[in-house]
Amino acid sequence: MVREITILGSSGTKGSHGGTSAFYINAENVIDAGNLLQPLGVESAQIETVWLTHSHLDHIMDIAYILDSYFNERKKSLVLRGLPETLEAVRVHLLNDLLWPDFSKIGLTDGAGPSLRYEPLVLGERYRLDEETYIEAYETDHTVASCGYIVTKAEESLLITADTYSLLSTTDMVKRRDDIKTIVVECSFPTKMFALAKVSKHLTPRLLFEGLAPLEAKGIKLYINHIKPRYMKKICSEIAQEKGSWRVEILKDGEKIHF
């Protein structure tokens, strides 16, 4: 059994290099939609479900473009799964016939149903993706309603926090579950920008490793994403200074995580 996900977008904001948050679980399922069109091309027409962490633009933007670019290639409705507040934000503020078409009102070309559907998820409920793969959401701490995800394949799990400030729900989850041996955590700003990190509910290297301290002895593999490109060099230097005994890797677009 191959346990892997592919990083489609790893950056903390849009720039000249790298895409924003998106994780490829399999051909039908992705977490977030910050960067789908560029790495997947026409294969994005095969996506059946986007599991959203929250409603910020860098996590949802390519929903609009994959529906538009490959409308005729789609054979099934695109399902958006997320917290009720997240889906409402997308419906009201993005796919609203003002900023972009409301695809939930537009049928598939073969008439088999709408091109887009919204399906709220329940925190803590386990959803089956295939015979050996499951996904579940847990609550995280951001400026809007938000969740992270735990992806389980053949009884081994990977946790993705997405955007967060407090790591209490993450550390509590990992302490309770021995199957989680790999985690992906954001780190957006250098430590000197603590005030901005606090008000925007993101992490700095110091906040990150202070928050993860209860897990340091567990030997968990740590991947870091969502670094703001402008501060990449500084943040990487601070991570090296603050990481202690953690095994750390900075994620890049196109990389695979094996867990």
Backbone as CSV, one residue per row, in Angstrom:
resi,resn,N_x,N_y,N_z,CA_x,CA_y,CA_z,C_x,C_y,C_z
1,MET,0.849,-1.205,0.000,0.000,0.000,0.000,0.873,1.239,0.000
2,VAL,0.729,2.093,-0.994,1.466,3.344,-1.070,0.672,4.418,-0.345
3,ARG,1.298,4.981,0.693,0.659,6.071,1.435,1.351,7.364,1.050
4,GLU,0.705,8.177,0.240,1.326,9.435,-0.166,0.268,10.441,-0.554
5,ILE,0.628,11.705,-0.413,-0.133,12.790,-1.005,0.865,13.676,-1.743
6,THR,0.377,14.416,-2.717,1.233,15.292,-3.512,0.915,16.745,-3.182
7,ILE,1.959,17.545,-3.028,1.796,18.956,-2.730,1.612,19.713,-4.047
8,LEU,0.424,20.206,-4.291,0.161,20.983,-5.505,0.499,22.450,-5.301
9,GLY,0.302,22.937,-4.078,0.633,24.323,-3.748,1.070,24.412,-2.303
10,SER,2.214,25.047,-2.051,2.798,25.074,-0.708,2.998,26.475,-0.151
11,SER,2.754,27.498,-0.953,3.127,28.854,-0.572,2.066,29.533,0.287
12,GLY,2.512,30.513,1.075,1.613,31.276,1.924,0.942,32.439,1.240
13,THR,1.304,32.718,0.001,0.607,33.734,-0.781,1.001,33.578,-2.245
14,LYS,0.276,34.204,-3.110,0.554,34.114,-4.542,1.789,34.935,-4.889
15,GLY,2.689,34.348,-5.674,3.899,35.036,-6.080,4.368,34.524,-7.424
16,SER,5.592,34.882,-7.787,6.113,34.479,-9.096,6.526,33.016,-9.125
17,HIS,6.768,32.429,-7.961,7.165,31.025,-7.894,6.276,30.306,-6.888
18,GLY,5.714,29.192,-7.289,4.942,28.378,-6.378,3.488,28.792,-6.284
19,GLY,2.637,27.796,-6.009,1.213,28.047,-5.873,0.785,28.014,-4.424
20,THR,-0.427,28.478,-4.169,-0.947,28.478,-2.807,-1.634,27.139,-2.499
21,SER,-2.140,27.005,-1.302,-2.419,25.712,-0.668,-3.326,24.776,-1.476
22,ALA,-2.805,23.579,-1.726,-3.580,22.501,-2.336,-2.827,21.191,-2.148
23,PHE,-3.563,20.145,-1.787,-2.988,18.818,-1.557,-3.771,17.792,-2.368
24,TYR,-3.053,16.977,-3.111,-3.647,15.960,-3.980,-3.656,14.625,-3.236
25,ILE,-4.855,14.133,-2.905,-4.968,12.832,-2.241,-5.035,11.718,-3.272
26,ASN,-5.948,11.857,-4.216,-6.035,10.940,-5.351,-6.728,11.680,-6.491
27,ALA,-6.988,10.983,-7.584,-7.508,11.663,-8.778,-8.851,12.338,-8.540
28,GLU,-9.604,11.875,-7.531,-10.933,12.415,-7.290,-11.007,13.382,-6.121
29,ASN,-9.983,13.433,-5.275,-10.065,14.193,-4.027,-8.834,15.057,-3.788
30,VAL,-9.077,16.335,-3.485,-7.998,17.239,-3.097,-8.432,17.997,-1.846
31,ILE,-7.435,18.430,-1.074,-7.671,19.328,0.047,-7.271,20.730,-0.402
32,ASP,-8.214,21.634,-0.385,-8.046,23.026,-0.787,-7.790,23.165,-2.289
33,ALA,-7.931,24.391,-2.761,-7.908,24.637,-4.209,-7.125,25.886,-4.560
34,GLY,-6.033,26.123,-3.846,-5.219,27.287,-4.151,-4.417,27.157,-5.427
35,ASN,-4.141,25.910,-5.855,-3.304,25.714,-7.045,-3.621,24.349,-7.659
36,LEU,-4.640,24.313,-8.482,-5.041,23.075,-9.144,-4.790,23.107,-10.643
37,LEU,-5.117,24.219,-11.264,-5.107,24.295,-12.721,-3.711,24.125,-13.299
38,GLN,-2.741,24.828,-12.726,-1.383,24.788,-13.288,-0.747,23.395,-13.190
39,PRO,-0.765,22.720,-12.031,-0.114,21.412,-11.974,-0.927,20.276,-12.602
40,LEU,-2.259,20.371,-12.608,-3.084,19.252,-13.058,-3.590,19.397,-14.481
41,GLY,-3.770,20.626,-14.961,-4.297,20.818,-16.300,-5.647,20.132,-16.457
42,VAL,-5.830,19.422,-17.559,-7.113,18.785,-17.852,-7.459,17.711,-16.830
43,GLU,-6.473,17.186,-16.112,-6.759,16.191,-15.074,-7.622,16.772,-13.959
44,SER,-7.629,18.092,-13.829,-8.474,18.696,-12.799,-9.957,18.469,-13.072
45,ALA,-10.300,18.120,-14.296,-11.692,17.802,-14.619,-12.140,16.500,-13.961
46,GLN,-11.184,15.693,-13.496,-11.508,14.428,-12.828,-11.782,14.615,-11.344
47,ILE,-11.445,15.779,-10.792,-11.665,16.005,-9.368,-13.163,15.985,-9.070
48,GLU,-13.537,15.187,-8.092,-14.935,15.088,-7.706,-15.242,15.856,-6.423
49,THR,-14.264,15.929,-5.504,-14.501,16.597,-4.223,-13.305,17.447,-3.835
50,VAL,-13.565,18.705,-3.481,-12.567,19.574,-2.869,-12.932,19.701,-1.394
51,TRP,-12.010,19.245,-0.530,-12.203,19.317,0.915,-11.574,20.624,1.388
52,LEU,-12.412,21.590,1.741,-11.936,22.936,2.060,-11.607,23.072,3.543
53,THR,-10.474,23.736,3.822,-10.109,24.011,5.215,-10.776,25.274,5.721
54,HIS,-10.870,26.286,4.870,-11.530,27.542,5.232,-11.721,28.366,3.958
55,SER,-12.249,29.563,4.104,-12.744,30.308,2.952,-11.782,31.347,2.388
56,HIS,-10.564,31.451,2.876,-9.668,32.486,2.364,-9.235,32.193,0.931
57,LEU,-8.999,33.272,0.188,-8.824,33.189,-1.260,-7.699,32.254,-1.680
58,ASP,-6.590,32.248,-0.926,-5.457,31.409,-1.320,-5.733,29.923,-1.155
59,HIS,-6.886,29.572,-0.611,-7.270,28.170,-0.448,-8.444,27.766,-1.338
60,ILE,-9.052,28.728,-2.022,-10.264,28.422,-2.803,-10.213,28.881,-4.257
61,MET,-9.213,29.671,-4.654,-9.291,30.406,-5.913,-9.467,29.535,-7.154
62,ASP,-8.863,28.357,-7.196,-8.935,27.571,-8.426,-10.232,26.785,-8.569
63,ILE,-11.110,26.831,-7.572,-12.455,26.289,-7.783,-13.082,26.971,-8.993
64,ALA,-12.961,28.287,-9.029,-13.548,29.051,-10.133,-12.956,28.635,-11.474
65,TYR,-11.650,28.465,-11.517,-10.981,28.272,-12.806,-11.091,26.855,-13.343
66,ILE,-11.109,25.847,-12.469,-11.250,24.489,-13.012,-12.665,24.260,-13.527
67,LEU,-13.643,24.902,-12.912,-15.003,24.797,-13.435,-15.125,25.497,-14.782
68,ASP,-14.499,26.642,-14.892,-14.579,27.431,-16.124,-13.777,26.790,-17.255
69,SER,-12.533,26.405,-16.969,-11.620,25.945,-18.020,-12.002,24.584,-18.588
70,TYR,-12.550,23.706,-17.752,-12.826,22.337,-18.205,-14.292,21.960,-18.011
71,PHE,-15.163,22.932,-18.224,-16.582,22.688,-18.020,-17.092,21.539,-18.894
72,ASN,-16.729,21.532,-20.165,-17.244,20.501,-21.073,-16.682,19.117,-20.785
73,GLU,-15.532,19.067,-20.112,-14.914,17.765,-19.806,-15.491,17.111,-18.550
74,ARG,-16.201,17.867,-17.733,-16.700,17.322,-16.470,-17.875,16.371,-16.706
75,LYS,-17.800,15.208,-16.053,-18.855,14.210,-16.149,-19.682,14.118,-14.876
76,LYS,-19.125,14.657,-13.768,-19.835,14.642,-12.492,-19.795,16.029,-11.873
77,SER,-20.738,16.272,-10.978,-20.724,17.534,-10.245,-19.449,17.642,-9.433
78,LEU,-18.914,18.845,-9.340,-17.834,19.112,-8.403,-18.467,19.368,-7.038
79,VAL,-18.043,18.606,-6.042,-18.597,18.735,-4.700,-17.614,19.512,-3.828
80,LEU,-18.093,20.551,-3.186,-17.311,21.265,-2.194,-17.740,20.780,-0.824
81,ARG,-16.772,20.227,-0.064,-17.037,19.775,1.299,-16.273,20.680,2.248
82,GLY,-16.910,21.113,3.309,-16.270,21.973,4.285,-17.235,22.310,5.395
83,LEU,-16.780,23.120,6.326,-17.658,23.595,7.377,-18.800,24.411,6.773
84,PRO,-19.980,24.420,7.375,-21.091,25.195,6.820,-20.736,26.658,6.579
85,GLU,-19.968,27.261,7.494,-19.577,28.663,7.337,-18.670,28.867,6.120
86,THR,-17.816,27.893,5.861,-16.911,27.976,4.715,-17.681,27.911,3.406
87,LEU,-18.586,26.967,3.316,-19.373,26.821,2.089,-20.255,28.034,1.851
88,GLU,-20.805,28.584,2.912,-21.637,29.771,2.768,-20.824,30.954,2.258
89,ALA,-19.581,31.092,2.744,-18.723,32.184,2.285,-18.411,32.055,0.797
90,VAL,-18.123,30.839,0.334,-17.851,30.628,-1.089,-19.092,30.928,-1.916
91,ARG,-20.237,30.447,-1.448,-21.480,30.622,-2.194,-21.889,32.092,-2.288
92,VAL,-21.759,32.812,-1.183,-22.234,34.196,-1.128,-21.234,35.182,-1.713
93,HIS,-19.949,34.930,-1.498,-18.951,35.951,-1.814,-18.071,35.646,-3.031
94,LEU,-18.129,34.431,-3.566,-17.319,34.111,-4.748,-18.188,33.638,-5.908
95,LEU,-18.835,32.509,-5.762,-19.636,31.942,-6.845,-21.073,32.454,-6.728
96,ASN,-21.222,33.762,-6.967,-22.471,34.452,-6.641,-23.111,35.166,-7.829
97,ASP,-22.608,34.889,-9.043,-23.071,35.557,-10.266,-22.654,37.024,-10.343
98,LEU,-21.837,37.474,-9.398,-21.277,38.821,-9.439,-19.778,38.763,-9.672
99,LEU,-19.058,38.064,-8.795,-17.616,37.882,-9.005,-17.347,36.737,-9.974
100,TRP,-18.190,35.712,-9.938,-18.020,34.538,-10.814,-19.366,33.837,-10.924
101,PRO,-19.593,33.087,-11.990,-20.896,32.434,-12.133,-21.222,31.514,-10.964
102,ASP,-22.514,31.412,-10.671,-22.996,30.458,-9.676,-23.183,29.121,-10.380
103,PHE,-22.144,28.296,-10.326,-22.171,27.037,-11.069,-23.158,26.032,-10.491
104,SER,-23.643,26.262,-9.277,-24.651,25.360,-8.728,-25.975,25.478,-9.480
105,LYS,-26.131,26.553,-10.256,-27.330,26.757,-11.058,-27.126,26.361,-12.520
106,ILE,-25.914,25.911,-12.844,-25.583,25.563,-14.224,-25.426,24.050,-14.330
107,GLY,-26.180,23.429,-15.199,-26.132,21.984,-15.336,-24.920,21.506,-16.106
108,LEU,-24.543,20.263,-15.869,-23.509,19.619,-16.672,-23.957,19.531,-18.128
109,THR,-23.008,19.440,-19.032,-23.362,19.454,-20.453,-24.220,18.265,-20.858
110,ASP,-24.099,17.139,-20.132,-24.913,15.971,-20.464,-26.246,15.948,-19.718
111,GLY,-26.494,17.006,-18.939,-27.761,17.098,-18.227,-27.884,16.192,-17.022
112,ALA,-26.764,15.641,-16.552,-26.799,14.662,-15.464,-26.892,15.295,-14.079
113,GLY,-26.939,16.603,-14.007,-27.029,17.259,-12.711,-26.319,18.591,-12.730
114,PRO,-26.273,19.282,-11.591,-25.583,20.572,-11.534,-24.076,20.398,-11.648
115,SER,-23.396,21.420,-12.113,-21.943,21.321,-12.230,-21.247,21.499,-10.887
116,LEU,-21.962,22.016,-9.878,-21.374,22.237,-8.552,-22.406,21.947,-7.483
117,ARG,-21.943,21.270,-6.409,-22.796,21.023,-5.244,-22.033,21.364,-3.973
118,TYR,-22.743,21.797,-2.943,-22.174,22.091,-1.632,-22.630,21.022,-0.644
119,GLU,-21.683,20.444,0.094,-22.030,19.422,1.078,-21.281,19.703,2.372
120,PRO,-21.970,20.198,3.408,-21.303,20.460,4.693,-20.776,19.175,5.301
121,LEU,-19.656,19.283,5.995,-19.111,18.134,6.708,-19.327,18.303,8.200
122,VAL,-19.112,17.231,8.934,-19.230,17.215,10.384,-17.853,16.965,10.979
123,LEU,-17.413,17.832,11.878,-16.126,17.643,12.537,-16.101,16.297,13.245
124,GLY,-14.995,15.560,13.068,-14.825,14.277,13.736,-15.434,13.092,13.029
125,GLU,-16.232,13.347,11.990,-16.812,12.229,11.241,-15.825,11.726,10.200
126,ARG,-15.752,10.407,10.045,-14.807,9.784,9.117,-15.502,9.542,7.782
127,TYR,-14.928,10.065,6.699,-15.494,9.911,5.365,-14.595,8.998,4.538
128,ARG,-15.206,8.039,3.881,-14.452,7.057,3.092,-14.222,7.575,1.675
129,LEU,-12.956,7.537,1.234,-12.616,7.976,-0.122,-12.439,6.798,-1.074
130,ASP,-11.874,5.702,-0.577,-11.774,4.464,-1.340,-11.658,3.323,-0.337
131,GLU,-11.298,2.137,-0.780,-11.303,0.964,0.097,-10.394,1.120,1.315
132,GLU,-9.312,1.873,1.190,-8.361,1.973,2.296,-8.081,3.408,2.741
133,THR,-8.787,4.386,2.181,-8.489,5.786,2.464,-9.692,6.490,3.078
134,TYR,-9.434,7.203,4.171,-10.465,7.952,4.873,-9.957,9.366,5.152
135,ILE,-10.906,10.281,5.355,-10.546,11.645,5.719,-11.497,12.124,6.805
136,GLU,-10.988,12.880,7.749,-11.833,13.487,8.775,-11.298,14.868,9.107
137,ALA,-12.192,15.746,9.541,-11.832,17.125,9.846,-11.826,17.345,11.351
138,TYR,-10.946,18.237,11.789,-10.946,18.654,13.186,-10.807,20.173,13.236
139,GLU,-11.300,20.778,14.292,-11.356,22.237,14.378,-9.976,22.848,14.596
140,THR,-9.691,23.947,13.913,-8.448,24.694,14.086,-8.759,26.154,14.419
141,ASP,-7.707,26.943,14.617,-7.846,28.294,15.174,-7.372,29.330,14.166
142,HIS,-8.326,29.931,13.447,-7.973,30.943,12.456,-8.971,32.095,12.562
143,THR,-8.852,33.084,11.690,-9.715,34.272,11.773,-11.122,34.020,11.255
144,VAL,-11.312,32.937,10.547,-12.631,32.498,10.100,-12.796,31.043,10.531
145,ALA,-14.003,30.530,10.430,-14.225,29.119,10.729,-13.249,28.273,9.915
146,SER,-12.568,27.336,10.559,-11.514,26.595,9.858,-11.362,25.203,10.445
147,CYS,-10.800,24.337,9.634,-10.520,22.971,10.074,-9.248,22.470,9.417
148,GLY,-8.623,21.523,10.087,-7.550,20.743,9.490,-8.105,19.384,9.112
149,TYR,-7.274,18.577,8.459,-7.720,17.252,8.033,-6.723,16.172,8.433
150,ILE,-7.274,14.993,8.716,-6.482,13.793,8.947,-6.808,12.821,7.829
151,VAL,-5.790,12.450,7.057,-5.950,11.490,5.974,-5.374,10.167,6.442
152,THR,-6.165,9.106,6.360,-5.756,7.782,6.828,-5.764,6.809,5.665
153,LYS,-4.643,6.129,5.487,-4.547,5.075,4.482,-3.980,3.834,5.154
154,ALA,-4.732,2.740,5.097,-4.285,1.472,5.674,-3.799,1.650,7.108
155,GLU,-4.601,2.384,7.889,-4.391,2.540,9.334,-3.218,3.447,9.724
156,GLU,-2.565,4.098,8.779,-1.542,5.100,9.096,-2.078,6.464,8.640
157,SER,-1.781,7.511,9.436,-2.429,8.796,9.180,-1.453,9.956,9.090
158,LEU,-1.866,10.946,8.312,-1.161,12.207,8.158,-2.124,13.320,8.533
159,LEU,-1.648,14.290,9.296,-2.471,15.416,9.731,-1.988,16.700,9.061
160,ILE,-2.932,17.481,8.553,-2.649,18.776,7.927,-3.401,19.841,8.707
161,THR,-2.684,20.811,9.281,-3.364,21.840,10.066,-4.030,22.893,9.200
162,ALA,-3.470,23.186,8.025,-3.803,24.399,7.260,-3.533,25.608,8.147
163,ASP,-4.186,26.738,7.889,-3.868,27.973,8.611,-4.364,27.884,10.057
164,THR,-3.491,28.236,11.002,-3.872,28.160,12.407,-2.944,29.022,13.248
165,TYR,-3.382,29.331,14.446,-2.573,30.066,15.422,-2.304,29.173,16.627
166,SER,-3.312,28.890,17.420,-3.139,27.935,18.507,-2.984,26.528,17.937
167,LEU,-2.108,25.746,18.552,-1.911,24.356,18.144,-2.485,23.378,19.165
168,LEU,-3.302,23.868,20.078,-3.829,23.002,21.133,-4.671,21.857,20.570
169,SER,-5.550,22.151,19.616,-6.382,21.077,19.064,-5.538,20.069,18.296
170,THR,-4.470,20.547,17.672,-3.571,19.652,16.929,-2.804,18.749,17.877
171,THR,-2.176,19.314,18.900,-1.400,18.485,19.827,-2.299,17.521,20.585
172,ASP,-3.498,17.962,20.951,-4.432,17.053,21.624,-4.790,15.876,20.726
173,MET,-5.022,16.155,19.450,-5.380,15.092,18.516,-4.234,14.096,18.352
174,VAL,-3.027,14.594,18.176,-1.882,13.710,17.940,-1.550,12.906,19.189
175,LYS,-1.695,13.494,20.358,-1.430,12.762,21.599,-2.419,11.616,21.794
176,ARG,-3.631,11.771,21.293,-4.655,10.744,21.467,-4.566,9.631,20.441
177,ARG,-3.830,9.878,19.335,-3.865,8.920,18.234,-2.463,8.486,17.821
178,ASP,-2.188,7.216,18.040,-0.876,6.688,17.688,-0.707,6.486,16.189
179,ASP,-1.791,6.542,15.420,-1.687,6.331,13.979,-1.153,7.560,13.254
180,ILE,-1.156,8.735,13.911,-0.668,9.964,13.264,0.827,10.082,13.513
181,LYS,1.607,9.839,12.473,3.065,9.883,12.592,3.690,10.982,11.733
182,THR,2.873,11.670,10.969,3.345,12.723,10.076,2.379,13.897,10.163
183,ILE,2.918,15.123,10.295,2.058,16.299,10.349,2.598,17.388,9.425
184,VAL,1.668,18.154,8.868,1.988,19.310,8.033,1.436,20.538,8.744
185,VAL,2.315,21.470,9.074,1.916,22.643,9.843,2.366,23.902,9.109
186,GLU,1.545,24.923,9.174,1.891,26.202,8.549,2.914,26.966,9.371
187,CYS,3.616,27.881,8.722,4.500,28.837,9.404,4.657,30.027,8.466
188,SER,3.901,31.098,8.715,3.739,32.149,7.724,4.705,33.315,7.843
189,PHE,5.082,33.692,9.078,5.829,34.923,9.295,7.074,34.679,10.153
190,PRO,8.115,35.512,9.994,9.262,35.439,10.903,8.863,35.887,12.305
191,THR,9.662,35.496,13.276,9.321,35.732,14.675,9.165,37.214,14.995
192,LYS,9.930,38.080,14.357,9.838,39.510,14.646,8.482,40.088,14.248
193,MET,7.713,39.361,13.430,6.396,39.814,13.006,5.293,39.166,13.842
194,PHE,5.590,38.919,15.107,4.648,38.268,16.006,3.303,38.991,16.058
195,ALA,3.318,40.322,16.115,2.065,41.073,16.234,1.148,40.792,15.044
196,LEU,1.701,40.763,13.834,0.901,40.465,12.652,0.442,39.013,12.663
197,ALA,1.333,38.113,13.077,0.951,36.705,13.156,-0.218,36.510,14.119
198,LYS,-0.186,37.212,15.229,-1.249,37.073,16.235,-2.581,37.573,15.710
199,VAL,-2.586,38.767,15.112,-3.857,39.343,14.670,-4.423,38.596,13.458
200,SER,-3.542,38.032,12.623,-3.997,37.290,11.451,-4.120,35.789,11.725
201,LYS,-3.775,35.383,12.927,-3.843,33.998,13.382,-3.058,33.050,12.477
202,HIS,-1.756,33.353,12.401,-0.783,32.493,11.749,0.361,32.218,12.723
203,LEU,1.290,31.367,12.292,2.408,30.980,13.150,3.725,31.586,12.689
204,THR,4.625,31.772,13.656,6.036,32.079,13.421,6.834,30.858,13.859
205,PRO,8.128,30.761,13.509,8.906,29.613,13.979,8.888,29.434,15.502
206,ARG,8.993,30.531,16.240,8.985,30.397,17.703,7.641,29.895,18.206
207,LEU,6.555,30.487,17.703,5.231,30.029,18.099,5.006,28.570,17.701
208,LEU,5.497,28.209,16.534,5.328,26.852,16.033,5.937,25.824,16.985
209,PHE,7.201,26.016,17.323,7.876,24.992,18.130,7.496,25.069,19.602
210,GLU,7.087,26.237,20.072,6.501,26.305,21.412,5.194,25.516,21.452
211,GLY,4.382,25.668,20.418,3.108,24.969,20.377,3.248,23.466,20.213
212,LEU,4.295,23.045,19.495,4.501,21.615,19.249,5.300,20.922,20.349
213,ALA,5.739,21.660,21.347,6.587,21.093,22.398,6.022,19.810,23.019
214,PRO,4.709,19.705,23.267,4.193,18.465,23.860,4.377,17.225,22.994
215,LEU,4.691,17.409,21.714,4.826,16.273,20.795,6.276,15.948,20.453
216,GLU,7.230,16.739,20.919,8.612,16.619,20.448,9.189,15.233,20.679
217,ALA,8.818,14.590,21.759,9.413,13.288,22.093,8.786,12.127,21.318
218,LYS,7.748,12.387,20.531,7.036,11.299,19.855,7.694,10.850,18.554
219,GLY,8.714,11.573,18.086,9.399,11.169,16.858,8.580,11.359,15.599
220,ILE,7.716,12.335,15.609,6.835,12.594,14.467,7.593,13.356,13.383
221,LYS,7.327,13.013,12.142,7.907,13.732,11.013,7.110,15.014,10.785
222,LEU,7.812,16.143,10.700,7.170,17.444,10.564,7.494,18.073,9.216
223,TYR,6.432,18.432,8.482,6.567,19.189,7.242,5.974,20.571,7.466
224,ILE,6.593,21.583,6.883,6.133,22.961,7.054,5.757,23.554,5.701
225,ASN,4.605,24.214,5.669,4.151,24.871,4.435,3.622,26.259,4.771
226,HIS,3.080,26.918,3.752,2.432,28.231,3.891,3.400,29.332,4.324
227,ILE,4.661,29.204,4.004,5.621,30.282,4.272,5.389,31.409,3.267
228,LYS,5.368,32.645,3.758,5.264,33.789,2.854,6.591,33.926,2.090
229,PRO,6.553,33.898,0.756,7.798,33.873,-0.031,8.769,35.001,0.299
230,ARG,8.261,36.164,0.616,9.113,37.316,0.935,10.025,37.031,2.118
231,TYR,9.608,36.115,3.007,10.359,35.855,4.234,10.935,34.438,4.282
232,MET,10.990,33.769,3.148,11.423,32.373,3.110,12.796,32.167,3.758
233,LYS,13.785,32.950,3.360,15.140,32.761,3.871,15.197,32.965,5.381
234,LYS,14.553,34.013,5.863,14.553,34.316,7.288,13.833,33.234,8.083
235,ILE,12.691,32.810,7.604,11.920,31.793,8.319,12.669,30.461,8.362
236,CYS,13.274,30.076,7.263,14.034,28.823,7.247,15.197,28.873,8.232
237,SER,15.870,30.016,8.320,16.958,30.182,9.284,16.435,30.055,10.705
238,GLU,15.299,30.660,10.996,14.726,30.585,12.338,14.241,29.180,12.669
239,ILE,13.688,28.481,11.690,13.269,27.100,11.917,14.465,26.243,12.322
240,ALA,15.600,26.426,11.639,16.810,25.673,11.985,17.261,25.959,13.414
241,GLN,17.070,27.183,13.859,17.471,27.556,15.214,16.497,27.045,16.272
242,GLU,15.224,26.987,15.955,14.189,26.689,16.943,13.766,25.217,16.988
243,LYS,14.156,24.396,16.025,13.516,23.099,15.835,13.866,22.042,16.864
244,GLY,14.936,22.225,17.626,15.295,21.221,18.616,15.540,19.871,17.966
245,SER,14.876,18.819,18.452,15.102,17.466,17.930,14.132,17.087,16.810
246,TRP,13.300,18.029,16.393,12.332,17.722,15.341,13.020,17.418,14.010
247,ARG,12.486,16.449,13.286,12.878,16.200,11.899,11.976,17.056,11.019
248,VAL,12.562,18.023,10.336,11.758,19.043,9.651,12.095,19.079,8.162
249,GLU,11.054,19.248,7.350,11.252,19.481,5.915,10.319,20.596,5.468
250,ILE,10.856,21.531,4.693,10.061,22.610,4.123,9.470,22.125,2.805
251,LEU,8.170,22.201,2.666,7.525,21.662,1.486,7.675,22.573,0.272
252,LYS,7.726,21.922,-0.887,7.759,22.622,-2.175,6.698,22.028,-3.078
253,ASP,6.247,22.814,-4.031,5.252,22.333,-4.994,5.783,21.122,-5.731
254,GLY,4.930,20.129,-5.912,5.290,18.926,-6.662,5.858,17.811,-5.820
255,GLU,6.232,18.092,-4.585,6.789,17.054,-3.732,5.702,16.102,-3.260
256,LYS,6.111,14.880,-2.927,5.204,13.878,-2.371,5.574,13.641,-0.919
257,ILE,4.565,13.496,-0.083,4.766,13.096,1.300,4.375,11.648,1.436
258,HIS,5.282,10.822,1.924,5.005,9.414,2.202,4.808,9.251,3.703
259,PHE,3.768,8.584,4.080,3.487,8.444,5.504,3.021,7.031,5.853
